Amino acid sequence: MSKKGVRIVAAFLVIMMMAGCGDERILERLGFIESQSFDLLPNGKLRITCSIPIADPQSEQNRKVIAIDAESSKDAKLEFNKKTSLTLVSGQLRNLLISKSVAEQGLWDKFDTFGRDPAISPQVNISIVNGNAGHLLEKDYKQHPPTDKYVNRLLGKEARAHTIPKMTLYEFSRDLLDDGIDSIAPIIKEEEDNITLDGIGLFMESKYVTKIDTEEAIILGFLRGNLQRSAIDVELKKGQQVMFNSLTSKRKVKVEHADTERAKVAIHVHLKGSILEYTGPLKLDNPSNRREIAKTVSEHLTERANKMVKFMQKHQVDSLGIGQYVRNSLSHNEWQSMNWRDVYSKADIKCYVHIKIRNIGKSS
Amino acid sequence: MIKGILSGNVALFHESDTYIVDVYGPAARAIEQSQTETVITGPHDAFTEQANSNLSLIRERLKSSHLKVIKLEVGEVAKSNAYILYIKDIANMDYVNELASRIKAMEIDTVYDTNMLIQCIDDNPSSIFPQFISTERPDTAVSKLSDGKVLCFLDGSPSIVSVPASFFEFFTSSDDYYQRWAIGSATRLLRLVAFIITITFTAVYVSITTFHYEMIPEHLLLSLTESRNRVPFPPLYEALLMETTIELLREAGARLPTKIGQTIGIVGGIVIGQSAVQAGFTSNILVIAVASSAIASFVVPNYVMSASIRLVRFGLIILAGLLGNFGLAAGIAAVVIHLSGLTSLGSSYLSPVAPFHSSDWKDVFIRAPFSLFTRRPSQSKSPNKIRNKMRK
């Protein structure tokens, strides 16, 4: 055999022998951590719970839940591994459930590994749990899919409808590390038989500060960005409801004045939607009545939007990202020298919401 | 004179003259349908083992005085006749001369078939891939001639080879031209998809189940793990086992008469499709992967190319099982590098992708309307680049 032939055979043999010692992760020998929850213990340690689906059709349970007290997430993974026959891996992680108490202490330091570990997808959903996160994850909700999938689909579906923001590891860390915007995250809580949305948490840096209610979430939605295929329900007076769907929105932020001390900002939101329900006295087929309703709804929404901005200013959280627009209108030096949080809390921010009725549905 | 007698002629001696009379009429197969290259619409006749009848099949379709035939002798012992066909002023004479000189330079006792002949004269004898395309269909042969290609065939073989060939030519069928152009284009794209499926599907399964669990979608994860749970082998061995079984079935089916072939199909379908999964021998998703890549491999119209691709697939499966997606990517890269290095009669095998000739693409990746076929393929380096013209 020629010298080249010998080399090829040798290389082939080496490859064949290497087969046994690669970092193989054969599917059925793995335990996929699908959800992980974090609670704060009185002694300052974390209680970490993880849920692993079981792929055995004969098994009665469809998942396995393990809880452990540990210093950090990776520390916990080593401990988890001691308790199972499977190699635990986090590449299929879908949900991070963080209890409010942990979130109040700040997420970034403790969760360093989620930004660092290449196995963890940036598409992992982050949600804050009002109450005990471990308990929420441990519990089986009889009328619903397995808890991991339940949470995952709940958040995904609601984010598509814009009732909550889509908040994955990617979006959270982007808002966190960017100048002039603060992160937000959906809050969920456990009920008797269900898991339900409990508002949207506002963060200052990586620390949870306060929340806004679920009813106001859509307002936050259109103040924060452009929406598509959304819906909104407005109560004009007692017993007078208007519901819009196929709602699209466009946000325009105008910085009217900005220096290192003061800022004046106007947020214009243009909504367009179809009326799906209206329980009021006016006849909708009359164009002037329609204009009337649009005007009332616009005023109503403007008021709610202004209230929300005031609330955020009070807590000094710039969850709408107004700082980004102010930053763009200033020079880099000016922006660096200004204390945006102070300026923000005193800034003159006005919201203007305009709604346009696209159509009034099939019957009139 | 002796040569004449050896060729089956009768020698007639009259006084001092000798006449050689051609009364040779050997037993021959009738012109039938091609078994290997069937089409749905279009002509159904195919070449036979008789060189004269093959020539007449081509002449019938190409009544041009420019069609030229060179007759050569091949094989030191057998002295078979090889014919080179080309259209003068359309074919590039460099190719014709190169082909003729290669055939003359062959040193071999006997050649039995054109497919054997081309292996003796191709540019890279040790490559897996065929570098000349052979066909049994006269209509394909004629279309190659008018593309400016050179044909070559051997007396006693029903295949005609067209040179130079490009890799993508192996994925075309004359049926593409007989369908409406949109359907023809869709079929061509489908074949390229089939090519990708057949070389990668099983390999991707192996690589994902062995290394890259992160890539599995949420909904597939559990069913995949469930079906893998009962299998005692690692995915690599599981896949090789199934692929070998399919190859066994195919080979058995190819060598048996049609009636027994059906039995093989049923036995294979039931034993492998169902029992293997039920017995926990393989996972059902692997069966899907193996079956679809086997089916996809038969979509490739050229049998020689289809066999080459299937062999390449085994290499990729092994690489995927050992090194995961990295191995798979490296393997595909190696195949692409190899393909780019190949030549067919000195011209690039990957033409018209490399060298890049986008104007040829409308007859490679899709089958555009005929009105757009205004130029002959760049690979044939024809002196008459524009079609429908015979310029001096």
Interface residues (C-beta under 8 A of the other chain):
Chain A: I15 M16 M18 A19 G22 D23 E24 R25 I26 L27 E28 L30 F32 P53 A55 D56 P57 V89 G91 Q92 R94 A119 S121 K149 N152
Chain B: I208 T209 T210 F211 H212 Y213 E214 I216 E218 L221 L222 L224 T225 E226 R228 N229 V231 P234 P235 L236 G321 L322 L323 G324
